[in-house]
Amino acid sequence: MPHIYTKNLTLPDVIDDIKIDFIGEEVFSVICDGEEALFLIKNRGNEYLIKSEKHTRLSKTSKIQYILSKISNVLDTTTKNIKLNSEIKSGQIEIRPNYFCKNKIDYTNIQIEVGFGTGRHLLSLAKNNPDILFIGIEIYKPSIEKIIKQCELQNIDNIRVVNYDARLFFETIESLSIDKIFLHFPIPWNDAKHRRVLIDKFIVEVDRILKVGGSFELRTDDKIYFEDSKLLIGDSIEYINRNIDITSKYEDRWRREEKDIYDLIYTKKEIKDNEKRDKIDFSFDRSTPKELYYLESDIIVKSTKIYKINSDIYLMGVVMGSVYSAEYKYILFDRGDVRYYQSYPICSNSNYIAHTILRGLINECN
Ligand SMILES: C[S@@+](CC[C@H](N)C(=O)[O-])C[C@H]1O[C@@H](n2cnc3c(N)ncnc32)[C@H](O)[C@@H]1O
């Protein structure tokens, strides 16, 4: 973790291309290249430790190092742990869960694979279809690392991967924007069906994000999963032991064991009412910070620490969203004006519900 130790804390308003936005006793914020970055100040006896705040991630990891090195030049720095120019190459391939809310996507055909595992199917599709953008979603980090390495080795530039729960990631995708969705050999979880990827909420999202004519393909070796999914999906075509061009590691194993393989293919035929989703509004009313706590069904909203910057400015940490994947955000209260510090939460339904509750709770307190 990059950090510096310093004897004094007197920072100028501007250091080259860095602007010191605000500074309190325990935190300070800088703006670099149009992006806000938060740093913690820890009192360590006769000196201070300065390090970046871990929940506020920047677009490039090297930016933290860059800012700290600039700051260390103007302070009475005793120790520093900074490595410049250590940008990771994978920056292009691995995306954040807010990708679809924040970026304009140049591809007209976008396809998704949920739980790509070794990535064999995804890599092969991407290599054979350079004009299509493929999004791979995986909760298992080593699979993400492995496919990034393969993309680099094989010069594949039309894959993006996200390390997130597909059920929540789908909530962030624009309606009617996806051409194809693959779900191959999901874990059946027959004894704990609520853990499955293919649950009722997921199907609603699949239907919402697919273009008309777009399709969703489930491939499984598990008869119970297949039958349950048929009931959930409804109008779809089914196959047994259909041959496909690219088989995965799991498929090869089931075929060696002579197990049946079931496919369900759902094609979207028309636009439905639930697809006209308004843009999520993450604004607040004018207010002041207070401690707050809410936990009901699977939504949590909880304030953590409130930093006083001065008598007019406060920064409040909050944990918010689905209890299964809550986000840690900061809210800046600047002379009554309130906004999310650095960036909005990921634009999922759960976060929007949490935001609405949070806004209400803050208003109630004032
Ligand atoms: C049985 S493996 C199948 C892998 C690959 N599709 C294949 O056919 O070889 C299931 C994969 O789904 C991933 N997975 C499970 N739940 C997930 C979720 N909610 N979101 C994204 N990936 C998930 C697992 O980490 C695992 O890699």
Ligand as a Chemical Component Dictionary entry (heavy atoms), coordinates in Angstrom:
data_LIG
# 
_chem_comp.id                   LIG 
_chem_comp.type                 NON-POLYMER 
_chem_comp.pdbx_formal_charge   0 
_chem_comp.three_letter_code    LIG 
# 
loop_
_chem_comp_atom.comp_id 
_chem_comp_atom.atom_id 
_chem_comp_atom.alt_atom_id 
_chem_comp_atom.type_symbol 
_chem_comp_atom.charge 
_chem_comp_atom.model_Cartn_x 
_chem_comp_atom.model_Cartn_y 
_chem_comp_atom.model_Cartn_z 
_chem_comp_atom.pdbx_ordinal 
LIG C1  C1  C 0  -19.629 -24.845 -12.982 1  
LIG S1  S1  S 1  -18.739 -23.459 -13.482 2  
LIG C2  C2  C 0  -18.965 -23.402 -15.241 3  
LIG C3  C3  C 0  -17.885 -22.643 -15.935 4  
LIG C4  C4  C 0  -18.012 -22.512 -17.452 5  
LIG N1  N1  N 0  -19.227 -21.841 -17.841 6  
LIG C5  C5  C 0  -17.930 -23.878 -18.123 7  
LIG O1  O1  O 0  -18.911 -24.259 -18.769 8  
LIG O2  O2  O -1 -16.898 -24.527 -17.994 9  
LIG C6  C6  C 0  -19.790 -22.128 -12.905 10 
LIG C7  C7  C 0  -19.066 -20.790 -12.904 11 
LIG O3  O3  O 0  -19.993 -19.757 -12.569 12 
LIG C8  C8  C 0  -19.376 -18.835 -11.691 13 
LIG N2  N2  N 0  -20.459 -18.175 -10.938 14 
LIG C9  C9  C 0  -21.239 -18.726 -9.981  15 
LIG N3  N3  N 0  -22.153 -17.844 -9.537  16 
LIG C10 C10 C 0  -21.953 -16.688 -10.243 17 
LIG C11 C11 C 0  -22.576 -15.399 -10.239 18 
LIG N4  N4  N 0  -23.597 -15.122 -9.408  19 
LIG N5  N5  N 0  -22.098 -14.448 -11.071 20 
LIG C12 C12 C 0  -21.052 -14.724 -11.906 21 
LIG N6  N6  N 0  -20.423 -15.920 -11.947 22 
LIG C13 C13 C 0  -20.858 -16.891 -11.143 23 
LIG C14 C14 C 0  -18.452 -19.704 -10.858 24 
LIG O4  O4  O 0  -17.413 -18.960 -10.258 25 
LIG C15 C15 C 0  -17.950 -20.705 -11.881 26 
LIG O5  O5  O 0  -16.778 -20.264 -12.524 27 
# 
loop_
_chem_comp_bond.comp_id 
_chem_comp_bond.atom_id_1 
_chem_comp_bond.atom_id_2 
_chem_comp_bond.value_order 
_chem_comp_bond.pdbx_ordinal 
LIG C1  S1  SING 1  
LIG S1  C2  SING 2  
LIG S1  C6  SING 3  
LIG C2  C3  SING 4  
LIG C3  C4  SING 5  
LIG C4  N1  SING 6  
LIG C4  C5  SING 7  
LIG C5  O1  DOUB 8  
LIG C5  O2  SING 9  
LIG C6  C7  SING 10 
LIG C7  O3  SING 11 
LIG C7  C15 SING 12 
LIG O3  C8  SING 13 
LIG C8  N2  SING 14 
LIG C8  C14 SING 15 
LIG N2  C9  SING 16 
LIG N2  C13 SING 17 
LIG C9  N3  DOUB 18 
LIG N3  C10 SING 19 
LIG C10 C11 SING 20 
LIG C10 C13 DOUB 21 
LIG C11 N4  SING 22 
LIG C11 N5  DOUB 23 
LIG N5  C12 SING 24 
LIG C12 N6  DOUB 25 
LIG N6  C13 SING 26 
LIG C14 O4  SING 27 
LIG C14 C15 SING 28 
LIG C15 O5  SING 29 
# 
